[in-house]
Amino acid sequence: DIAPESNDVFIEMTLTSPGCPVAGEMPGMIESAVRTVNDVGNVKVEIVWDPPWHQSMITPAGRSVLGLE
């Protein structure tokens, strides 16, 4: 979500599993990347587990890159 008045960004994301080896680092990596976008205000990234992740959530472009077509 992006707050229209402040351009603050809130991102909810899920990972493939709670044991994902980058679970602790991923929110900071995403936050850093979003902060590079011009005119972005504050950024908050939260990992959520609902809905559970599954391969159908991968975009067609992502499927192609991963060889899942």
N, C-alpha and C positions, 0 to 999 in steps of 0.2 A: 504494500500500500504506500502511496505517496500523499502526504498532507499538502493540499493545494496552497495554503497560506505560507507555509514554511519550507516546503520541499523536503521535509523530513521523510525518510524512507524506513519502512518496517518490513522485514522479510521473514516469512516463516518457511523453513525448509526441512526436508526429511532426508535421512541418509539410508543406505541400503540395510543397515542393521545397527543396533546400539553398540556393537563391538567394533564398528568401523574404525580402522586405525587412525583416521584423520578427524574423528569426531570432535576432539578437543581443539584442533587447529582450524577447522573449516569455517566456523562463524567469523573468525578474525580475518581469514583470507577473503571471504566474500565482502565483509565490511570494508576492507582496504580497497578492493576493486571498485566497489560502488562509490566510494569517496572520490575517486578520480574523475567521476562524471561532473561536468560543469553544473553549477547552481544547486547541487545536492546539499541539503541541510544535514541534520543529524542522521546517523544510520544505526539501526538496531537489527541484529540478526538473531533469530531464535530457532533452535532445533525443536521440531515437534515430531511426534510418532503417530499422529492420526491425521490422515489415513496412512496405514502402513504402505511403505514403498513397494512397488512391483514393476516389472519390466514394461508393462503397458503405459507407464508414465513417461517413458523415453520418447522424445520427439522423433519424427521420421529422419531428420538429419542426424540426430544422435544415434539412432539405430544403424544408419549407414556407416558412420564413423566406427562404431563398435563391431560392425560385421554381423548384426543381428537380423538382417533382412532375409 
